[in-house]
Amino acid sequence: MRDDGSRIHDVIGIGFGPSNLALATALDELGSEPGGRAIDAAFFEKQPALGWHRGMLLPGSKMQVSFLKDLATFRNPASPYSFVAYLHSEGRLAAFVNRKDFFPSRQEFHDYLEWVEARFTKYVTYNAEVVSVSPEHGEDGEVDRLRLEVRQDGTDASDGTRTVHARNIVVSTGLAAWMPDGIERGDTVWHSSEFITRFREFDTTGVRSVAVVGAGQSAAEILRFVYDNLPDAEVYAILSPLGFSVADNTPLANQVFDPSAVDDFFYSSERSKEAVWRYHRNTNYSVVDDELIHDLHERMYQDELNRRTRLTFLNLSRARSAEAAGGRTRVAVESLRSGAVDHLDVDLLVCATGYEPMDPTRMLGDLAGLCRRDGEGRLRVDRDYRVVTSPEIRCGIYLQGGTEHTHGLSSSLLSNIAVRSGEIANSIAQSCARPPAGLGGGAMPGPNGLSGVKAV
């Protein structure tokens, strides 16, 4: 049964990437608790299907986190939604163990996400973008539900939107690709988030040179891929530092991603939080795996032996602009040493320049004014990832992302996705003032016969 707008959902998830997919599994697992009415949940995703960094599913690229940091294991090692359960289902558990490697390929992890998503697809509305959220006041003047306007492809509504209601929302809209100032995407200017998709559609015949902007893992992976797959092309790396910095993935440093580290960070002083960011940024931001750095250096070394230059590092530099010139792309490259600007003509420019953080207030409208902020204008967020609001708001606004300033480095990463989603699910269940139960609606075919979310 589709939602005609009169039903009030217990929770609506805005976005259905890995974070809210993990939330769906956490809510569903609450069905193992005895008694209580099922939680009525629905999800809306503006993309046509679940996708996780599809543009960076390069052949041979590996995860940077352990397979055990999946959607569920750290929350529930016996979960039917774990990566191990996926391997067993696919008949590859023994083969995976024989690899003796904690890190699966990105492609295999994406297949795992799709395997889990298949158990929830009929309860998610794709091609549906939540464009606004507004408060609705009850008879006592308090806001006891939220109204969401959803723009949906194929809707019968004349204006292309429909209305749904919820007592709680969980915002997980992901990150937005960021391009350097002065550079816009085009036919031969790409962001790394779309790289492999665009590359497979691109006619590489006659490609003589490619430039990659950025100093992180994605930039390094694209450099290696282009070098190996376009053997006649010159490849340029444009990066601000002298070279790539090594990711600190040593055991003690990795404790910053442990679930317990969220408590340490959340209850620390602002000074301590700043120190954690300063000391441990090199575990995740603008860093590259040691093995990949050595791979690139080896290619440069072999080129030197063969008395040729195919991979060139333009370090201490930044790309200032890019424009079409004679059928190619002319990149203005500024030296950070001297300030001098040189021009580089290439057939393809890829910007592996990262992402802008999620801004949940863009869709909140008047509701944003009822959300409390700290001295720097950032949203205040409770330990359970619920936005602090004015007293008349009884509805919950939860964030999966955009909470690095309150919850630390792992607040939007896979490392803590299972525990984070479980904490949000438990908070929602408690706010519903009843014992936790599984997701509402008719039975859905889950691995253990768990009930699923209600169809909308």
Beta strands, then each sheet from edge to edge (+ up, - down):
strand 1: 8-9
strand 2: 11-14
strand 3: 41-44
strand 4: 124-125
strand 5: 128-137
strand 6: 143-152
strand 7: 161-166
strand 8: 168-171
strand 9: 176-177
strand 10: 189-191
strand 11: 209-213
strand 12: 234-238
strand 13: 311-314
strand 14: 317-325
strand 15: 328-335
strand 16: 341-346
strand 17: 348-351
strand 18: 355-356
strand 19: 396-399
sheet 1: 1+ 7+ 6- 5+
sheet 2: 4+ 3+ 2+ 8+ 19+
sheet 3: 9+ 18-
sheet 4: 10+ 17+ 11+ 12+ 13+
sheet 5: 14+ 15- 16+
end
